[in-house]
Amino acid sequence: MRRFLHEAEDLMVFAPDLYKENMNMLEAQRTMEYKDWRKSPDKRPEDSEQEPPKVRKYYGKKFEDYISEQIREAEARGEFDNLQGAGKPLNLDSNVYAGDKAVGYSLLKSQGYAPKEIELAKEIRTEYERAEAKIARLRQRGRTLRSRRVPPFASEKRAFNAAVEKAAAEYEKTLRDLNRKILTLNLMTPLVMHQSPFDVEKLVQKFRESSPLFD
């Protein structure tokens, strides 16, 4: 200890700068508290200053709900207000899926026509809607006859029964013709455009039950 003090005194006299530096180092070692952060369960001071990780907004939600929420927030911020083409009709003239038929489709459209399969699908839909409208009018006619105060006359009953029989026969024929067209359509179109055939017997029976004959 005495030797250390003598050496310190010599150092203070002959090398004051070095003596001051050594004393500062000794003071720092004495005041510094060493802690092994690898073994300590506590957090480092700098860790406590870091921001906690942000939790995603869509946690616990469906992905579709999260996307809808983002779109609504963007609309509220006005990010969709000045988009290119806003308020204008879509340009549907070009069809990237037409391939080699693009020119032909364009010519058909310019003349007011559509491809054969599209025209056939429209024809099936139109004929079915026309047949349904016809039997709907006959159903309404039967309900009117049964609900009015004056009972229907015998001639009215006979006329209605004959109309039901004729309509049922025509309805069945129309449905069978439509099924043949649906088969043709399904043979010439991809699976996504296929239509299911009509259950003829079930539809005709349903019509007869909704329009019972008079006794």
ZIJODA-V534744 format. One record per residue. N is the residue number from 0. RES is the residue in three letters. SS is DSSP state (a for helix, b for strand, c for the rest). PSI is psi in whole degrees, 0 to 359 (* if undefined). D_CENTER is the distance of its C-alpha to the mean C-alpha in Angstrom with 1 decimal. Layout:
# ZIJODA-V534744
<<N;RES;SS;PSI;D_CENTER> <N;RES;SS;PSI;D_CENTER>>
This chain:
# ZIJODA-V534744
<<0;MET;c;316;84.7> <1;ARG;a;321;87.8> <2;ARG;a;320;87.1> <3;PHE;a;321;83.6> <4;LEU;a;318;85.0> <5;HIS;a;316;87.6> <6;GLU;a;322;85.0> <7;ALA;a;321;82.8> <8;GLU;a;318;85.9> <9;ASP;a;318;86.7> <10;LEU;a;324;83.2> <11;MET;a;328;83.1> <12;VAL;a;310;86.4> <13;PHE;a;338;85.9> <14;ALA;c;72;82.1> <15;PRO;a;325;80.8> <16;ASP;a;316;77.4> <17;LEU;a;323;76.8> <18;TYR;a;317;78.0> <19;LYS;a;320;75.6> <20;GLU;a;319;72.6> <21;ASN;a;321;73.6> <22;MET;a;322;73.9> <23;ASN;a;319;70.5> <24;MET;a;318;69.1> <25;LEU;a;320;71.0> <26;GLU;a;321;69.7> <27;ALA;a;320;66.1> <28;GLN;a;325;66.5> <29;ARG;a;325;68.1> <30;THR;a;340;65.4> <31;MET;c;132;62.4> <32;GLU;c;116;60.7> <33;TYR;c;137;59.4> <34;LYS;c;129;56.3> <35;ASP;c;101;54.5> <36;TRP;c;343;50.9> <37;ARG;c;329;49.9> <38;LYS;c;347;51.5> <39;SER;c;136;51.0> <40;PRO;c;346;48.2> <41;ASP;c;161;48.1> <42;LYS;c;153;45.7> <43;ARG;c;151;47.2> <44;PRO;a;321;47.8> <45;GLU;a;335;45.5> <46;ASP;a;325;42.7> <47;SER;a;338;42.9> <48;GLU;a;345;42.5> <49;GLN;c;146;39.2> <50;GLU;c;141;36.0> <51;PRO;c;149;34.1> <52;PRO;c;138;30.9> <53;LYS;c;136;27.9> <54;VAL;c;133;25.3> <55;ARG;c;142;21.7> <56;LYS;c;331;19.9> <57;TYR;c;13;17.0> <58;TYR;c;125;19.7> <59;GLY;c;2;19.0> <60;LYS;c;164;15.5> <61;LYS;c;150;12.2> <62;PHE;a;323;10.9> <63;GLU;a;321;7.6> <64;ASP;a;322;10.3> <65;TYR;a;317;12.5> <66;ILE;a;317;10.4> <67;SER;a;322;10.0> <68;GLU;a;318;13.7> <69;GLN;a;322;14.7> <70;ILE;a;317;13.3> <71;ARG;a;319;15.2> <72;GLU;a;321;18.2> <73;ALA;a;322;18.3> <74;GLU;a;320;18.2> <75;ALA;a;327;21.0> <76;ARG;a;352;22.9> <77;GLY;c;22;22.8> <78;GLU;c;347;21.4> <79;PHE;c;8;19.6> <80;ASP;c;322;22.7> <81;ASN;c;39;24.5> <82;LEU;c;152;22.0> <83;GLN;c;129;23.5> <84;GLY;c;8;22.9> <85;ALA;c;134;21.7> <86;GLY;c;4;22.5> <87;LYS;c;151;23.2> <88;PRO;c;151;21.8> <89;LEU;c;146;19.8> <90;ASN;c;104;22.1> <91;LEU;c;15;21.1> <92;ASP;c;323;24.6> <93;SER;c;138;24.0> <94;ASN;c;107;22.1> <95;VAL;c;345;21.8> <96;TYR;c;358;21.3> <97;ALA;c;327;24.5> <98;GLY;a;230;26.9> <99;ASP;a;344;30.5> <100;LYS;a;7;29.6> <101;ALA;a;316;28.5> <102;VAL;a;317;31.9> <103;GLY;a;317;32.2> <104;TYR;a;322;28.9> <105;SER;a;319;29.9> <106;LEU;a;318;33.3> <107;LEU;a;317;31.9> <108;LYS;a;321;29.5> <109;SER;a;335;32.4> <110;GLN;c;6;34.5> <111;GLY;c;18;32.0> <112;TYR;c;168;31.2> <113;ALA;c;166;28.3> <114;PRO;c;157;28.5> <115;LYS;a;319;30.3> <116;GLU;a;326;27.3> <117;ILE;a;318;25.4> <118;GLU;a;321;28.5> <119;LEU;a;319;29.0> <120;ALA;a;320;25.6> <121;LYS;a;321;26.3> <122;GLU;a;318;29.7> <123;ILE;a;314;28.6> <124;ARG;a;318;26.2> <125;THR;a;315;29.0> <126;GLU;a;322;31.7> <127;TYR;a;318;29.8> <128;GLU;a;323;29.1> <129;ARG;a;318;32.7> <130;ALA;a;319;34.0> <131;GLU;a;322;31.9> <132;ALA;a;324;33.2> <133;LYS;a;314;36.8> <134;ILE;a;336;36.8> <135;ALA;a;321;35.1> <136;ARG;a;323;38.1> <137;LEU;a;323;40.4> <138;ARG;a;315;38.9> <139;GLN;a;323;39.3> <140;ARG;a;318;42.9> <141;GLY;a;320;43.7> <142;ARG;a;323;42.4> <143;THR;a;316;44.4> <144;LEU;a;323;47.6> <145;ARG;a;338;47.2> <146;SER;a;349;46.5> <147;ARG;c;159;49.2> <148;ARG;c;318;52.5> <149;VAL;c;121;54.7> <150;PRO;c;149;54.1> <151;PRO;c;143;53.3> <152;PHE;c;164;56.4> <153;ALA;a;321;57.2> <154;SER;a;323;56.6> <155;GLU;a;321;53.1> <156;LYS;a;316;52.3> <157;ARG;a;319;53.6> <158;ALA;a;319;51.6> <159;PHE;a;316;48.4> <160;ASN;a;319;49.0> <161;ALA;a;321;49.7> <162;ALA;a;322;46.5> <163;VAL;a;315;44.4> <164;GLU;a;317;46.1> <165;LYS;a;317;45.6> <166;ALA;a;322;42.0> <167;ALA;a;319;41.2> <168;ALA;a;316;42.9> <169;GLU;a;322;41.1> <170;TYR;a;317;37.7> <171;GLU;a;317;38.4> <172;LYS;a;318;39.5> <173;THR;a;316;36.5> <174;LEU;a;321;34.1> <175;ARG;a;322;36.1> <176;ASP;a;320;36.1> <177;LEU;a;323;32.4> <178;ASN;a;323;32.0> <179;ARG;a;321;34.2> <180;LYS;a;324;32.1> <181;ILE;a;321;28.9> <182;LEU;a;317;30.8> <183;THR;a;318;31.7> <184;LEU;a;317;28.2> <185;ASN;a;335;26.9> <186;LEU;a;339;29.7> <187;MET;a;2;29.0> <188;THR;c;160;25.2> <189;PRO;c;168;22.7> <190;LEU;a;326;21.1> <191;VAL;a;337;17.8> <192;MET;a;2;20.0> <193;HIS;c;147;22.2> <194;GLN;c;149;22.9> <195;SER;c;139;24.5> <196;PRO;c;157;28.1> <197;PHE;c;143;29.3> <198;ASP;c;93;31.4> <199;VAL;a;309;34.4> <200;GLU;a;319;36.7> <201;LYS;a;318;34.2> <202;LEU;a;319;33.2> <203;VAL;a;318;36.9> <204;GLN;a;320;37.9> <205;LYS;a;321;35.3> <206;PHE;a;315;36.7> <207;ARG;a;323;40.3> <208;GLU;a;329;39.5> <209;SER;a;345;38.1> <210;SER;c;69;41.1> <211;PRO;c;148;44.1> <212;LEU;c;153;47.5> <213;PHE;c;151;50.4> <214;ASP;c;*;53.4>>
